[in-house]
Amino acid sequence: MIEQYKRVYAEVDLDAVHYNMEQMRQKTAPDTRIMGIIKADGYGHGAVQIGRELETLDYVFGYGVATAEEAFILREAGLHKPILVLGYTFPYAYEEMIEKEIRPAVFRYDTLDELNACAERLGKSAKIHIKVDTGMSRIGIRPDESGLQFVKKALSCEALEVEGVFTHFAKADEADKTSAYRQIDLMSQFIDKAEADTGFRIPIKHCSNSAGILEIREANMDMVRAGITLYGLWPSEEVSRDSISLRPLLSLKSRIVCIKEVDAGGQISYGGIYTAEKNMRVATIPVGYGDGYPRGLSGKGCVLICGKRAPILGRVCMDQFMVSVEEIPEAEEGMEVTLIGKDQDEQITMEEIGALSGRFNYELACNLGKRIPRVYVKNGRITDTKDYYKDFG
C-alpha cells in the first residue's frame, strides 16, 4: 500500500463496475441503453475514474450529473459520451455547455428562450431533455395541457434539439409498486399525446432508476439510469435481491495506531459514556467523523480486524475512535482495519453502517470526505489514485 495512505484510504474496485453494469444489462431489453449516473463525484467513488470505465461500454449512452460543473470536469478529463445535467442549469453555464455538447434538463420557459438565444449566437444547436414531473413534486413540467404547450414551445426553438424526455420515480424502491406504475402511465400517456399533437417522435424517453431497472421492466423505454446499483449498493431494503448480484466497489481501510490496557472502571472517549466492566484491550483507529465516518456509530458499530468484529467503544471522535480487541489477542499496532468491506469471512456493508448510524447508503458514500484518498484497483493492481493532500486552496 502507498505509504502516505496508511492512515485511511478507500479502495475502489473498477472490475466491479463492469460486473454490476453487466448484471443490470441482463435486466434491460436488448435495445434499451443505460446512462451511468456519476453525480456527486460518482457517489463519492470518483466520477472521472468510473466514467472512464463506462466510456468503453457500447450500451452505455452517456452520463448523468447534477450540475454543469460536474459535467465540465468530465469533459476536461477526456470523456466523450453524452452528458445530461439532471437538475436546473443556471444561465452562466449555457455557453460552455453548448460548446461542450452537454445536455441540460429543461422545464422553464426562460431556460428555453435564453438557451436558444445563446445557441443561435454561437451558431450551434443545443440538445435538450425535457423534465416531466409525474409525482416527485420537485422539478419538471406537468404531464397535462400546460406541459404539452411547453413541449411545443421547445420544438419551435430553432437552435434547440429535443433529444429526450424524462421523469423520475418517487417510490420505485418500495415493495408496493403502485405509485411507480401510476407514474409510468402518466408519462406514457403524456408522451403519446405530445408526439401525436406535434408529429415529432422524441428520440430518447427515460424514467427508470436503479430500483426500476431491478424490478420494473415495463419502465425500460429507450434508456434507463443506473445510479446506486452501479456502485454495488442496493436502492433500499425493500428491493428484491434474488434476481441480480451486485459487487460493492468501495472498501474503507485504516490501521491500528495504539493498543492499551484499560482497567475496569476506566471510561473511554468523550463524555465517558462507555465504562470498562473489566480490564480490557482497547485499540485506537485514526479515523473519525471529520473523514465522513458516522458519529452515529458510537457504541453501535464494528470494524474488522484479523477477520473478526471489533465493537466500537464510546463516541466516535472527529479524527479517532476506539474499539475493543479483547477477543482478538492477535491484534497488534500497525495492523490493517476494515471499516467497510470484507476481511476473510466477515463483511461490513454500507447498508449495515447506514442502518446503525441513522444514515442510508447513498448518504454514507457521498459523505466520505476529502481526507480519504481513493485508490483504484483493476485486475488486481493499482491503476490510479486520487487525494487532496496538495489542495492548499
N, C-alpha and C positions, 0 to 999 in steps of 0.2 A: 504494500500500500504506500501511496505517496506520503512521505514523512510529515509534511505540514498539514495533512488532513487527518492525523491520528485522533485529534480531539473529537471530531464528529464529521461524518460525511454521509451523503445519500448516494447509494449505488443504484443506477438506473439501467435495467436490463433491456437493451434495444432489440434483442431477439424476441422478447415477449410482445413488442409492438406488432411484429409480423404474425405471431401466433394469435393474438387477440383479434387482429383485423381479419384473418382467415376464418376464425370462428364466427365472426359477425357476417362475413361474406356468405357463409353457408346458410344464414338465416334470412337472406335477402333474395329477391328474384334476380335471375341472370342479367336482366337489362337495367337493374337499379344500381346506380353508382353511390359511392359513400363519400361524405365530406368528413374530414377529420377535424374535430373541434379542439383547437390548441390555444384557446384564450387563457388569460391569467398565467402566462408563461407555461402553457401546456399543463394546467392544473398543478403548477409547482414543479413539474418534472423537467421542463426545458423545452420551450416551443420550437426553437430552431433545430435542436437535435431530433426531436420527434418528427418535425416536418421533413427533415432530410430523409428519414426512413419512409415516410408516406409518399415522398416525391417519386419513388421508384415503382409504385404500385399503379398499374394502369386502370384499375377500377376505382381509384380514388380521384374524385373530381377536383378537389382542392381543399381549402382550409377555412374554418370558421373562427373568427376572433371577435372580441368585444369592442375594440377601439381602433381608430385609424392608426395610432402609434404602434399598436401590436402588429398591424398589417405592414407598416413601413419596416419594422425590424425584420420581418420575414423576407421582404424583397431585398433589403440590404444584405441579407445572409445568402442571397442567390437562389431563393426558392421561386419557381416559375409558374406553378399551378395557380388557378384562380383563387382569389381570397375574397370572402364575404365578411363584411363588418355587420355583425348581427344586431347591434344596438344603434342608437342615434349617432349620427356623424355631424359634427359642427362645421359650419361653412369654411373656416380657415383651412380645413384639410382637403377641400374638394379638388383643388388644382393638382396637388400631389397625388391624390387618389386616382384621378383621371389619367395622369401621366404614367402611373404605375399599374394601371388597369386593375384597380381594386374596386370591388363592387360594394356600394352602400345598401343597407336596408332603407327603404323609403316608406313613409306613411304620413308625411306632412306636405301640404301644397307649397309652402315656401321652399322646402327642400327641392321639389321638382323644378320650381322656377329658377332658383339660384344655381342648382346643379346643371340645368340645361343651358343657362347663360354662360356658365364657366366653360362647359364643353364646347359651345359654339365659339367662344373667344379663343380657345386652344385649337380649334379646327379638328376636334376629335369627337368620337362617340363614347358615351359613358353607359356601361351596362349596370342595370339596377335589379334588385329583387324587392318586390312589394311585400311588406309585412302585414299579415291579417290577424286580427285579434279574435280568436274563436272561443276564448274562455279564461285567459290569464288576466285580463284587465290590466295589462302592462303597457305595451306599445302596439301600434298596428291600427289599420283601418277596420271598420266594422264590415262583416260579411252581409251587407244589405245594400239598399239603393245608393246610400251615400258612398259606400265603398266602391260600388260599380262606377260611379262618377269619377272617383279618384283614378281608377284603372284607365278609364277613357282619357282623362287628362294626361296621365303618364304616357299613353300611346300617342298622344298628339304632340308631344315634345320631340322636335325633330332631331335633337342631339342626344336623346336618351334611347336606350335599347332595353326593353323589358325582357330580361333573360330568365327571371324566376319569380315565383310567388311562394310564400311560405307562412306557416303558423307554428305554434309551439304548444305541446301538451302540458296541461297543468297537473294531471293526476295519473299519467300512464304508469308510474311506478307503484301504484296501489293495486291490491288484488282485484278490486272491483273496477272493471274497465268501462263502466257505463259512461263516465264523463269523457273518456278518450274517444269512444265511438261516437259520442254526440259531436265532438269537435271535428272528427273525420267527416261526418255527414255535413256539417255546416260548411266546411272547407270545400268538399267536393261539389256541393250544390252551388256555392258561390263561384267556383272556377268554371263550372259548366255554364252558368248564366253569363259570366263575363266573356267567355270565349264565344258563346252563341251571339251575344249582342254586338261584339266588336269584330267578329270574324277573324280574330287573331288567336293562334294557339300559343300559349305561354310554354316555352321550351322545357323549363325545369320547375316541377312542382315538388315541394318537400314539406313534411310535417313531423316525421318520425325522429325521436331522440333515442338514447340508448335503451331505455325501457321498451320503447316501441319496436326497436329492432329485435329485441329478445322475444317479445310476446304478441305483437300486433302486426302480422304480415300484411294485413289489408292496408296498412299505412305506408307501405313501401314507396308508392308513387314513383317519380323519376329519380329521387335521391333520398338518402337517409343521412342523419347527422350523428356520428359516433363520438360521444363525449366521454363520460366517466368509464365506460366499458373499454375504451381504447387503452386505458391505463391499468386494466385488470381489476377494476373495482366495481362493486355492484351498485345499481341505482338505489336500491332500498332492500330491506329485509323481506318485503312482500313480493319481490320479483322472483319467479321460479329459477332455480339454478340447475334444473335437471337436464335441460336441452342444450347447454353450452358450457364449455370450460373456459375459464379465464386465468391468466397468469399476472399477478401484480408486478408492475415494473419496478417499484421502488422499495429498497431496503434502507434502513437507517442504522448506522453503526457508530459506536463510540468505544471508549476504553475505561477500565477501572484505574483511577488515579490515586486512590488511597483505600487501604483496609485497616480498620482499627477495632479493638475490642471495646465495646460499650458495656459498662457494668449495669447490673439490674437496678432499675430506678432511674437510669440516665434518660434524659429527654433528647429527642432528635428533631432538628430543623426548627424553622421559625414557629413561634407560639408554643413550642413544646407539646404539640398535640399528640405525639407518639411517645410513650414511655416504655422502655425496655422492661419486660416482665422477668427476664433472666439475663445473665451475661450472654452477649451475642456478638458475632462478627458482622460488621457493617461496612459496605463498600460505597465509595462516592463516585458518581458519574458526572463528568464535566459538561452537562447539557441542561438547559432549563427553558422556561417559558420565553426567555429572550431569543431563543432559537426557533420558537414556534411549537415546542413540546408542551402539551397542555398542562396547565396548573391544576386542572380538574382531575388529573390522575393522582393527586395527592392522597396517599393512603389507600389507593384503589388498584393502580396499575401494577404491571410487572415488566421486567426485562428478561432477556435470555442470556445466561452465562453458562458455558460448557453444556449447552443443550438442556438446561434446567431453568425453571422460572424462579426469579428472584423478586420478591414483592417490594414495592416502594414503601419506604417508611417516612411518615410525616409529610410535610409540604414540599412540593416541587418549588425550588427557588428560581430566580431569574437565570442563573448560569450553572446550577448544580442540583443534584438530588441524591438521596441516599437509598440504598436497597439492602435487604438482609441477604447475606451469603452464609448464614448459619448452617443451611442444608447443602451448601456447595463447598465442602472443605478444600477442593482443588483450586478454588478461585484464588487468583494472585493479582497483585498490582501489575498493570500493563496488559492484562487480558482483554480480548475483544468482547464487547457487549452489543447485543442486538436489541434495539428499541422497537424497530418494525422489521418484520421479515422472518426468515426461518433459521434455526440453528439445530442441526440434527433432526430429531423427530418433532420438535416443538415449533410453533409458529405464532407470531403476534401480528394480527392484521390491522389495517386502518379501521376496518369496521368495528373490531373489538375495542380499540382505543377510543373511537368516536362514541360508542355506546357507554363506556365507562366515564368519559370526560364531559359528556353533555354536548359534544360537537357531533358532526357527522363526517363521513369520509371525504366528501368534496372539500369541506372547510379545512380539515386537517391537512390535506395535501397542499392546498393553496397557501396555507399559513406557515409552512416550513420556510424559515427565514433566510436572509442573505448571509448569515454567519455559517450556514451549512453548505459546504461545497458539494457540487454534483459530480459524480464520477460515472461515465458512460461506458458500458461493457457490451461487447458484441463478439460472439464466437469465443467467449472465454477470455478476452483480453480487453484492456482499457483502450478505447478509441478516442476519447475526448474527456475534457474536464471543464468545469465552469465554477469560478469563485469570484468574490468581490473584494479580495484582500488588498487590491491596489485601487479600489474605488474611493479616492480621497475627497471627491466632491468638489 
